[in-house]
Amino acid sequence: MIASFADPGQRTAPAPFGHALARLAEQDARIVGLSADLAKYTDMHVFRDAHPQRFFQMGMAEQTMLGAAAGMAEVGLVPFASTYSVFATRRAYDFLCLDIAEPNLNVNVVGALPGLTTGYGPSHQATEDLAILRGCPNLTIVDPCDAVDIEQAVPQLAAAPGPTYLRLLRGNVPSVLDEYDYRFQLGKAAELRTGRDVVLISTGLMTMRALQAAQRLEADSVDVAVLHVPTVKPLDREAVLAAARTDRLVVTLENHTVVGGLAESVASTLAFAGVGTRVVPIALPDEFLAAGALPTLHDRYGLSTDAIVQRVRAELGGTPRPTRPGAAQPTVPPTA
Amino acid sequence: MTALHTVPARGTEDRAERIARLSAAAHRIRRHALDMGEVQGQGYIGQALGVADVLAVVYGDQLRFRPAEPEWPDRDRFLLSIGHYAIALYAALAEAGTIDAAELETYGSDGSRLPMSGMASYTPGMEISGGSLGHGLGVATGMALGLRLQGNPARVFNLLSDGELDEGSTWEAAMACAHHGLDNVTAIVDVNALQADGPTAGVLRTEPVTDKWRAFGWHALRVDGNDIGALVDAFDELRAHRGSPSVLICDTRIGHGVPMLAEREKAHFMKVAEHEWDLARQQLGEGSPA
């Protein structure tokens, strides 16, 4: 069963988060790491092996891990606490909210397996982590595209005074953005491509897919811009409004349920500013997802490059939309 | 000044003098709590009267802190998990000199630094925002790990209630403290045997409390939490303990020190009629330590 979202043969970097954190800790004695029995599976083991005195194994106890991270920040340390996104958000939300976010502490919560990046089914798929966390005041939320984003984000997350949540991509993580003139800037969106016909506003690993889709559509003479939005909250509203005040087709792409994530964040930004542009959401459906191989699931739920290309063509009126039930098309949410 | 602020140097005070001094402090804490309760006409006055002796001993005898410098990095931390006990802690902070006693009359009023449920961002000396129970001991765990890493000898105290033992996160944190050998952590459990919906024994049985903590790897003692002498002896014993975290389980009596409230039907949120506050203060005065 294929458990990676990387394309075969794609250039990757190993454990970019763990290496970036270990490097940062060499310069900053305040950096500490915690994990809830998932150091090895959140790339925290790299930090643990490099700085064993500054790593704290908290056991399979996510509530205490986040509370303890808050306590460490209270005495002046800068903790990074890693577990799976499902546990950091669903299970330990009260602790993230009240111990970390309310006192506005510099605690950096790192969640692996965001959205649909595992085939283990709903117990492991954090398809609604952004929806849970976007309502939390003070919290900065980052959904990186690749290893480049992660490496550059880690020092900026540590430097940001308040709490952050990072949607972690782990293991051998694709490197994509170094082919573009790009630097990660916390809170800022970045236009990776310009285009006259379509603008893809994307976050997380979906930016990688957006770039691939843009190249494919270019071959059909469809000119596609890509705006990468690695910081989901606070949203770079100016960049989003600038991109969407247009007669281009506006499409959002996210590795997250269509409820409460990037699509609704962009849509509300436009509506609140009086911009009446229609937004096409490419996102996971509002349902518990199936188990299986990742490429199969990404195809099925509309996140694969093929599915994106098909969807954009259909929206442009080029080819009919596929009709296979439960396939390729994210359902339009009741709130859309 | 870095020494315990109100405490005569160790060894200069005999046990009887110490108990008399702390009993007087507990009396003033109760008096402050009654005055605050009257401001709102109701509140967690029963719990405040019950826990006053514990707070008098902690703030008057055990905690190392600077009343005028609540952010002093080397201070011992006192974490109030149970946000609704804020009325008692404000009284203790006034007794300690961290807040002005005159400010107590703003308790629970709009714009006051003394909200009904304790919040760190409002009140000097309030280390955490409690209220959602089961959080304090986890934060204490992280503070204690962090202080140890930094080579800071400060200690971390956490006041929990017996009702808070219902929360699974309390036991997660209890395991973590023991696993990491955090002998700089002292938990204090106020066993008043009463929860929001009624007696603890009927809501969710937590006994045998001492055995539970011991099974989790803690050095545990249990005392009458309204006996200043017993509290002093127990805290002294815990202070000397090394190698594992310590917990003092304190059996307290709701409304202690004011017979008309202590004898009243036990309630989580005690109502006191307007004309009763003077009577309550009078009864407290009659029991005043010499």
Interface residues (C-beta under 8 A of the other chain):
Chain A: V32 Q53 R54 F56 M58 G59 A61 Q63 T64 L66 G67 A68 A69 A70 G71 M72 A73 E74 V75 G76 L77 P79 D94 F95 L98 D99 E102 P103
Chain B: P73 A120 S121 E127 I128 S129 S132 G134 H135 L137 G138 V139 A140 T141 G142 M143 A144 L145 G146 L147 L149 Q150 N152 G168 S169 E172 A173 M175 A176 H179 H180
